[in-house]
Amino acid sequence: MKTSKPIFTTPAAVEEAFYDALSRGDVQGVMSLWAEDDDIVCIQPGGPRTTGMSAVRQAWEGVLAGRLDIRARSIQRYETMTTAVSSVIEEITVAGDESVRCVATNVFVKDARGWR
């Protein structure tokens, strides 16, 4: 079942919505931000490369099943007319314990429906 996807006019808006959905543990919200492409890829810290909507959704369901808090602390973005790449320092706290930091790379593409 396809659901309507939000329309974003900037990569920054997609990224903000992504971290907001993560903070709420909202798998549907996270997945609504991805491009509709069977070739999407996600590599989570310490995890394998997952490819395709179903595998990426399953990976996020596993991550968000636990008590996890992910915050973007520093974002540097390179942007062209149709592609943007962000280097993000994420602060991750699991179940209220000590936080760790990791570097994430988020890639955005623009199509006729906006940024994903």
C-alpha positions in Angstrom: 0.0 0.0 0.0 1.5 3.3 -1.0 1.1 6.3 1.2 1.4 9.9 0.3 4.9 11.3 0.8 5.7 14.7 2.1 7.2 17.2 -0.4 10.5 18.8 0.6 12.0 21.9 -1.1 15.4 21.6 0.4 17.7 18.7 1.6 17.9 20.4 5.0 14.1 20.0 5.4 14.4 16.3 4.6 17.2 15.8 7.0 15.3 17.7 9.8 12.3 15.5 9.2 14.5 12.4 9.2 16.0 13.1 12.6 12.6 14.1 14.0 11.1 10.8 12.9 14.1 8.9 14.4 13.6 10.8 17.7 9.9 9.6 17.8 10.8 6.0 16.8 8.5 6.5 13.7 9.5 3.9 11.1 6.7 5.0 8.7 7.9 8.6 9.1 11.5 7.6 8.4 10.6 5.5 5.3 8.3 8.2 3.9 11.5 10.3 3.3 13.3 7.8 1.1 13.3 7.8 -2.7 10.9 5.3 -4.3 13.7 3.2 -5.8 14.5 -0.4 -5.3 18.2 0.5 -5.3 18.2 2.6 -2.1 21.0 1.7 0.3 21.4 2.1 4.1 24.4 1.2 6.2 23.8 1.6 9.9 26.6 1.7 12.4 28.1 -1.8 12.8 25.5 -3.2 10.4 25.6 -4.7 6.9 24.8 -2.8 3.7 21.0 -3.1 3.1 19.5 -2.5 -0.3 15.9 -2.1 -1.3 12.8 -0.7 0.4 11.9 -3.9 2.2 15.4 -4.5 3.6 15.9 -0.9 4.6 12.5 -0.8 6.4 13.4 -4.0 8.2 16.7 -2.6 9.3 15.1 0.6 10.7 12.4 -1.5 12.5 15.2 -3.4 14.3 17.0 -0.2 15.2 14.0 1.7 16.4 12.5 -1.2 18.4 14.9 -0.4 21.2 15.1 2.8 23.3 17.4 4.9 21.1 18.0 8.6 20.9 19.8 9.9 17.8 20.7 13.6 17.5 22.5 15.4 14.7 25.1 17.5 16.4 27.1 18.8 13.4 26.1 18.9 9.7 28.2 19.8 6.8 26.5 19.7 3.4 27.6 19.8 -0.2 24.7 20.5 -2.6 24.2 20.7 -6.3 20.9 21.2 -8.2 19.9 17.5 -7.9 22.1 15.9 -5.2 23.2 16.8 -1.7 25.5 15.0 0.6 25.6 15.6 4.3 28.4 14.6 6.7 26.8 14.4 10.1 28.2 13.8 13.6 25.4 11.9 15.4 25.2 11.5 19.1 23.5 8.2 19.9 22.2 7.2 23.3 20.8 3.7 23.9 18.3 3.1 26.7 19.4 6.2 28.6 23.0 5.1 29.0 26.1 7.0 27.9 26.1 8.5 24.5 28.5 7.7 21.7 29.2 9.7 18.6 29.5 8.4 15.1 29.9 9.9 11.6 27.0 9.4 9.2 26.7 10.3 5.5 23.2 11.2 4.3 22.7 11.4 0.5 19.7 13.3 -1.0 18.4 13.4 -4.5 15.9 15.8 -6.1 13.3 14.7 -8.6 10.0 16.1 -9.9 8.4 15.6 -6.5 11.1 17.3 -4.5 14.0 16.1 -2.3 14.3 12.6 -0.8 
